[in-house]
Amino acid sequence: MIIRRFRLSRLIVPFLVTVVAICWLPALAHASSSIGNPSVVLTGRRVLILGDSITQDGRYVTFIDYYLRQLTPAEKSDLISIGLSSETVSGLSEKTHPFPRPCVLERLDRALKAVKPTVVFACYGMNDGIYHPASAERLAAFTSGIHELITRVRASGAQLILFTPTVFDPLPIHDRTAPADAGEFGYGKPFVGYDAVLADYARAELALSEPGVTVIDLHGPLTTALLAQRSRNPSFSFSPDGVHPNDSAHLLIARIILETLGYSLKGQSADAASIEKDPLFALIRDRRELRSEAWLPFVGYIRGETFKSASVTAAEQVATLLQEQIYARPVK
């Protein structure tokens, strides 16, 4: 899936005259939340968000940031989301993929050094089974990659929060799925029962017992929500292409994450369309996209070819101006 690229000039140009006068935000202090002692406080801390194309899409990150603005209006969030389409934690790649899938372990150390997070979110698994039937070897590669991710994040001093993979839905793409005895599998021709593979990966993560590591189950709640909707509407799906969540699913992902971390969303809108009409949401989305598009190549990555940029200074200057606009607006 090709993610649309955010045009940096869309925000930089209007602010060029004032950019030289920007003062950098002071270092954000650790903050106690006013919402009832969540298990992991996100506002006032730098959060690095890693993942595949679902995270590069980033809508769930924007919803998280929007809710944090509503829940902790006096405290600033600092989420840097650098998901990368096609990425895995296992290092595996199907034969039919047009280039070797990138592995987060290739860029992880650079990301930790550049961003200096105190909290790291990571969501992998969807690509790690490479859309094949279950395999002990592929599951082992996934769990080995997760353990290496844990080791490196722990060494950086950051707290790690893992998300289990989201749901694979064969219904909307039934005409291009493959049975278990097919000769070839891949993103373009996935195994029809691939969601059971993701369920195995989710169970492997949920079985972890590692100091400083929290595992949030997305797969289970999303499956429950999908089945509930489908009982009323047999053609319902959260993912038009079987893999990538729609707006409603991204919103549900955000809510699962925040509620699992102890944030209360009572009284907060659960309607994606309504939230997206809020001008505050647009500002938060623009800031998130701007930073994602700047930090991803600044950290550097390999996706068929090598991508690297020299600086995030201009983007961060504009992000600061957007942050000022965001916090000048009253919350609902």
Secondary structure as GFF3:
##gff-version 3
##sequence-region A 1 332
A	DSSP	alpha_helix	9	19	.	.	.	ID=ss1
A	DSSP	beta_strand	46	51	.	.	.	ID=ss2
A	DSSP	alpha_helix	53	57	.	.	.	ID=ss3
A	DSSP	alpha_helix	59	71	.	.	.	ID=ss4
A	DSSP	beta_strand	78	81	.	.	.	ID=ss5
A	DSSP	alpha_helix	104	115	.	.	.	ID=ss6
A	DSSP	beta_strand	119	123	.	.	.	ID=ss7
A	DSSP	alpha_helix	136	156	.	.	.	ID=ss8
A	DSSP	beta_strand	159	163	.	.	.	ID=ss9
A	DSSP	three_ten_helix	171	176	.	.	.	ID=ss10
A	DSSP	alpha_helix	194	206	.	.	.	ID=ss11
A	DSSP	beta_strand	213	216	.	.	.	ID=ss12
A	DSSP	alpha_helix	219	232	.	.	.	ID=ss13
A	DSSP	alpha_helix	247	260	.	.	.	ID=ss14
A	DSSP	alpha_helix	272	276	.	.	.	ID=ss15
A	DSSP	alpha_helix	279	299	.	.	.	ID=ss16
A	DSSP	beta_strand	301	302	.	.	.	ID=ss17
A	DSSP	beta_strand	306	307	.	.	.	ID=ss18
A	DSSP	alpha_helix	313	328	.	.	.	ID=ss19
###
